[in-house]
Amino acid sequence: MARPFMLLAVGAMAVVVGCAPVDEPVSTAAQPSVSTACTKEQLKLVNSGKLTIGTDKPAFEPWFKGGDPSSGQGFESAVAFAVAGEMGFDRSEVQWSTVKFDSAFAPGVKQFDFDVNQVSITPERAKAVDFSKGYYTVKQALVAVEGSKFAGAKSLAELKDAKIGVQVGTTSFNAVKEIIRPTADPNVYNEQIDAVNALKNNQVDALVVDLPTAFYVTAAQVEKSKIVGQFSSTGGVPEEFGLVMEKGSALKPCVDKAVDTLKAKGELAKIEQEWLGSAAGAPELK
């Protein structure tokens, strides 16, 4: 997925724990513990004593509040500081670097320890950079014009009679067919902009896109539109955002460990609910 909010800037946008079998003891002398390898003093950093995190500028809500990544406010700012904390860094030991979206996952040497910028994990990008474990699984969202027939829907069941616009060949298309299952076949478009224009011109009651795109649609493309709600997709490989690192980064095991820990503790879920849930205008539809 291309990050939708990047377009604004240019004027357009399972935790797996490896355990040795009980009857096959592992020599701790030959294999240093992860906790030792991931202590702050052992990490190979771009800037000694500081964890350098990259992201684009401007930084948009709800990913970063007030355009300030260093505030800890906004979904990705909060995630970044949570990961840093699990790696042993306090707020004063984190510094931010401006990195253009495309540059983050381009081949080459990086001037950041990791980058957080709504970058979807794809096989093609993974040839040039390393990704952390996914920190966010992209959900689908339904967008409607304020005051329209389905703008106040509180559940998926209420959308059965909606005429829905969607782009062909997307996870959103699958979600409409498999999750909402409207009575009438959706209006299917070859290009996303055509689906957006259909909503503008009242040719459809609502539009289904991924949640990051929905924030962009309501902020920049369709006046007086709103996110009615978000819901999980089904089938296929889920789209996930990952923290980006230089290819072959020695930090990857430690960043992965931090993400896994935050998932296991429920912290990532709490951050998502706070910044991408009802407070961001995207309540959950079930």
C-alpha positions, 0 to 999 in steps of 0.5 A: 500500500502506498501511504495515503498521507504521503499524497498530501505532502506532494499535493495529491497520498504472531508472536513466535517463541522459539523454545528448545525441546525439554529433552534437548538442553541448549548450552547457554555458554555457546548462545548468549541470551537475547536479554544480554544482546539487547541491552542498551549498551550492546546495541549498534546505533547510528548515533552513540547513546541515542535511538534515532527514529525517522519519519516524514515531514509533515507528520499527519494525524492521527499518526502524529498529533500536531505534526510533532513526532517527538510529542508521544501523541498520535498512534505512531509516535506512541508506538515508537516511544513504546518500542524505545522504552522496551529497548531501554531508552527513556524519552531524553535518549530518543531523537527524531530524523526527517526521512522522506517516505520513499527514502525510508525503504529505498536501498542503501545506508540509513541515518536512522535506527528505525523508521516509523511511517505507515510503511506496509510490509511487502516482499519487494520492499523487504529486498531493500530493507529489514522490517520489524514484526508488524505493529499494526494490521490494517483494517477496513473502513466505511466512509459516507457523507455526513447526514446521509442514510448510512452515516449513522450506522453502528453495526455491519448489519445496518449496511445490508441495503447500502449501495457501496463503492469499492475498487476492484482487486483490493482487500476492501473489495474482499471485505465488502463481499465477505464481511458486509455482504450487502443485498445489492452487488457493490459498484466496482471501479478500476481506480480508487479515485473513481470510487471516491468520485462516485461518493462525491456525486451520490452514485453510491451510499458509501465507500469502503477503503482501508482505514489509513486511506479513509483518513485521507479521503475524509481529510482531503478528498470528499467534503463533509464526509466521515468515517462511519466505522472500521472493521477487520478484513478476512481471508488472504495475507493481512496488510501490516505496517512494520518499522523499517531498518537498514538491510542486515540491521543488527537491531532487528532481533531487538526491535522484534522482541520489543514489538512482540513484548508490547503485543503480548502485554496488550500495549499495542492494542491499547495504543491503537484503540486510543489513537485509531478508534472512536477518538479518531472518528473511527469506531469499531463496526461489528 
